[in-house]
Structure formats: C-alpha cells, structure tokens
C-alpha cells in the first residue's frame, strides 16, 4: 500500500489500483455525511478532482492520485457515507482505477513514511 501527501491510500489489485482516504484523514474530517463519486469509465489525470466528500466539519475534494481510467466505484458509500469513518482503509474504498503509467506509484510514501509524515 502507498500513501499520498493528500492522505489518500493506494492499494494495487492486479492491474488496477484501489483508492481511498486514510484513517488519519477520516478522523480529521469527522462524520462523513455525503459523497459524490466519479463515473465508471471516466479517464482522469493526476490531480483531477474525482470525489467530493462532505463531513460535519468541511467539504473536501479528493484528487486523482495518478493518470488512468476509473474502472469501478464503491456505490455502497452513496447509501452509507458514514462507512468512511468506520473502515476508511478497508471496505470504504472510493474507486478502482487502471493506471496509464503504473510507475507513478513510485512517487508515493510507504506506510512508515506516511506515519512519519503525519506525526
């Protein structure tokens, strides 16, 4: 698993990557009350806004961590956005994507680096 400075996690899954937000980010947001997720089949570039997340504290945009195509969206989150607070690094993933350049993953932190980043 890799981590971005924007508090996203990326987990390789075959030739796809699963993307969500970290436990730290979910704690900082507070109770998540709404999510706007991307459409499957959308081609995105790194830093494109792909998810809008609203919590009791703030609204935030989640950016595409790398270039690629959104291949699957966790539609269960639309009905239960609070799942992001319950299991942010597990069942509450946001989307899967097929990277156009998998080497972009090399730019991100491993777990030890991320833990040092948020300390």
C-alpha positions as a Python dict, from the first residue, in 0.01 Angstrom:
ca = {
    (1, 'X'): (0, 0, 0),
    (2, 'X'): (118, 352, -81),
    (3, 'X'): (15, 688, 60),
    (4, 'X'): (-5, 1041, -80),
    (5, 'X'): (56, 1370, 99),
    (6, 'X'): (-314, 1437, 39),
    (7, 'X'): (-395, 1147, 277),
    (8, 'X'): (-510, 900, 14),
    (9, 'X'): (-409, 536, 15),
    (10, 'X'): (-349, 334, -299),
    (11, 'X'): (-351, -46, -295),
    (12, 'X'): (-250, -242, -606),
    (13, 'X'): (-506, -508, -706),
    (14, 'X'): (-389, -694, -1014),
    (15, 'X'): (-353, -435, -1291),
    (16, 'X'): (-579, -192, -1104),
    (17, 'X'): (-532, 34, -805),
    (18, 'X'): (-786, 79, -526),
    (19, 'X'): (-806, 432, -382),
    (20, 'X'): (-946, 561, -52),
    (21, 'X'): (-860, 801, 228),
    (22, 'X'): (-650, 721, 530),
    (23, 'X'): (-773, 667, 883),
    (24, 'X'): (-597, 992, 976),
    (25, 'X'): (-792, 1184, 709),
    (26, 'X'): (-1122, 1028, 815),
    (27, 'X'): (-1055, 1129, 1176),
    (28, 'X'): (-972, 1484, 1071),
    (29, 'X'): (-1292, 1512, 864),
    (30, 'X'): (-1526, 1399, 1137),
    (31, 'X'): (-1857, 1236, 1048),
    (32, 'X'): (-1889, 1198, 670),
    (33, 'X'): (-2242, 1283, 557),
    (34, 'X'): (-2223, 1289, 175),
    (35, 'X'): (-2003, 1159, -106),
    (36, 'X'): (-2008, 1238, -476),
    (37, 'X'): (-1821, 964, -656),
    (38, 'X'): (-1687, 958, -1014),
    (39, 'X'): (-1847, 775, -1307),
    (40, 'X'): (-1703, 441, -1412),
    (41, 'X'): (-1518, 470, -1742),
    (42, 'X'): (-1403, 827, -1675),
    (43, 'X'): (-1046, 898, -1780),
    (44, 'X'): (-866, 1115, -1527),
    (45, 'X'): (-534, 1291, -1499),
    (46, 'X'): (-330, 1322, -1181),
    (47, 'X'): (-477, 1595, -958),
    (48, 'X'): (-820, 1598, -1128),
    (49, 'X'): (-1100, 1634, -873),
    (50, 'X'): (-1274, 1296, -866),
    (51, 'X'): (-1458, 1273, -533),
    (52, 'X'): (-1639, 1535, -327),
    (53, 'X'): (-1662, 1444, 38),
    (54, 'X'): (-1871, 1639, 288),
    (55, 'X'): (-1849, 1598, 661),
    (56, 'X'): (-1989, 1780, 959),
    (57, 'X'): (-1667, 1984, 967),
    (58, 'X'): (-1590, 2059, 600),
    (59, 'X'): (-1622, 1973, 233),
    (60, 'X'): (-1313, 1838, 60),
    (61, 'X'): (-1214, 1725, -286),
    (62, 'X'): (-1029, 1402, -340),
    (63, 'X'): (-787, 1424, -630),
    (64, 'X'): (-688, 1153, -873),
    (65, 'X'): (-350, 1035, -743),
    (66, 'X'): (-233, 919, -1087),
    (67, 'X'): (-340, 917, -1451),
    (68, 'X'): (-579, 645, -1561),
    (69, 'X'): (-935, 525, -1605),
    (70, 'X'): (-1191, 481, -1327),
    (71, 'X'): (-1295, 117, -1358),
    (72, 'X'): (-1521, 69, -1056),
    (73, 'X'): (-1688, 289, -796),
    (74, 'X'): (-1787, 183, -443),
    (75, 'X'): (-2157, 263, -485),
    (76, 'X'): (-2234, 131, -136),
    (77, 'X'): (-2084, 454, 0),
    (78, 'X'): (-2361, 662, -158),
    (79, 'X'): (-2612, 493, 70),
    (80, 'X'): (-2381, 479, 371),
    (81, 'X'): (-2120, 761, 363),
    (82, 'X'): (-2055, 703, 734),
    (83, 'X'): (-1870, 384, 637),
    (84, 'X'): (-1575, 611, 561),
    (85, 'X'): (-1544, 677, 933),
    (86, 'X'): (-1589, 312, 1025),
    (87, 'X'): (-1342, 143, 788),
    (88, 'X'): (-1159, 405, 577),
    (89, 'X'): (-872, 178, 480),
    (90, 'X'): (-1085, -129, 414),
    (91, 'X'): (-1445, -157, 295),
    (92, 'X'): (-1484, 220, 241),
    (93, 'X'): (-1261, 249, -65),
    (94, 'X'): (-1377, 513, -316),
    (95, 'X'): (-1285, 382, -658),
    (96, 'X'): (-1066, 149, -856),
    (97, 'X'): (-864, 271, -1149),
    (98, 'X'): (-643, 128, -1419),
    (99, 'X'): (-330, 340, -1428),
    (100, 'X'): (-198, 456, -1763),
    (101, 'X'): (153, 476, -1613),
    (102, 'X'): (196, 242, -1314),
    (103, 'X'): (539, 389, -1243),
    (104, 'X'): (360, 694, -1095),
    (105, 'X'): (308, 475, -787),
    (106, 'X'): (681, 504, -720),
    (107, 'X'): (632, 869, -616),
    (108, 'X'): (431, 785, -304),
    (109, 'X'): (519, 700, 56),
    (110, 'X'): (515, 357, 213),
    (111, 'X'): (332, 315, 544),
    (112, 'X'): (636, 401, 759),
    (113, 'X'): (692, 716, 555),
    (114, 'X'): (327, 816, 587),
    (115, 'X'): (327, 759, 963),
    (116, 'X'): (633, 986, 990),
    (117, 'X'): (458, 1242, 764),
    (118, 'X'): (154, 1272, 991),
    (119, 'X'): (348, 1256, 1320),
}
